[in-house]
Amino acid sequence: MDFIDLKSQYQALRADINSRIQTVLDHGQYIMGPEVAQLEQTLATFTGARHCITVSSGTEALVISLMALGIGRGDEVITTPFSFIATAEAIVLLGATPVFADIDPATCNLDPARLEEKITERTRAIMPVSLYGQCADMDAINAVAYRHGLTVIEDAAQSFGATYQGRKSCNLSRIGCTSFFPSKPLGCYGDGGAIFTSDDELAGAMREIRVHGQSRRYVHTRIGVGGRMDTLQCAIVLAKLERFEWELEQRAAIGAAYDALLSGKVGLVARARDRTSVFAQYTVVLEERERVQAVLHQAGIPTAVHYPVPMHMQPAYQQWCTPEDAPVALKMAGQVLSLPMGPYMALESVQTVAATLLRAVGATVPGTRSFQALA
Ligand SMILES: *Cc1c(COP(=O)(O)O)cnc(C)c1O
């Protein structure tokens, strides 16, 4: 069993992916070829944001967003400690200070009630992460930001395609950033990412920063980076979009199947009614995580921990934080376990994983009747 099955996806899309790659090889515009603008238009339409700027990775999307806002030394950015390190890394790379607000133990996303106490006169932005494929409580976060004149940047690296009150992730705040790392819900075959905004001025700045701050050829209006997404990767994402809606339905179905088998028996990451998750991860919450993980491993079931050490406890980040900054994140880091998940996962595999997990925690294994109800 694969933790994430990318091979079946390639087999399903093989002809289209191969022909789109061949098209790029034939036209030879490897950088900023026609597929780049085509992907940007398609993704902007998908999310409803006015602008999409493709970039070289999800991390670079965050960096370029902060640069476009002029955030740097002396500025503070509030974020969650319970995320992949890139979220805080982007902030410190620019010389700004990451400030960690604690998470809601139910959803593992930033708790909007913990934001206001972290705001100072140096705060410039709030960077929530839509963890595991479920949007953070963006309206509540936007409301706090609005009261204090701050910008909200959604780190939507795990949530492209998710909805919040019917609106799309990446278009829920002034800026949204996503990643096309291969294992993300919408991935390419290397590194890639995108920034979304409906602010024309910011979008213009981001486009310049992406190409070394260049406003015209060899005229460098601002400091930038080499942050373009290459044409081949854009072509691959275009091919993957052909099946993306279907894949989102499959992800929802697999998530619902896990829910039906596990809820009430093991702890689950809660999902709010006003949101749909794209299940970048399907994550359970266990007291005895290490033991259960070992049992699953023995049974040939791969699992992963997202994330074992919260960012405010990472050695390189100690100068900006203390363990007291986020006790809830620290506790959840010891209990979360992500199960195999993906649009190409068979229902029988979900049943195998759930039954093995339930046996490991000593819960009663559902009988054949509940299995049949799912089929
Ligand atoms: C994957 C990820 C990133 C970084 O994306 P890359 O494309 O790998 O640079 C940033 N934030 C979160 C929450 C992620 O999951």
Residues whose N, C-alpha, C, O or C-beta is under 5 A from the ligand:
A	BS01	LIG	S57 G58 T59 E60 S83 F84 A86 T87 V129 D155 A157 Q158 S179 F180 F181 G192 G193
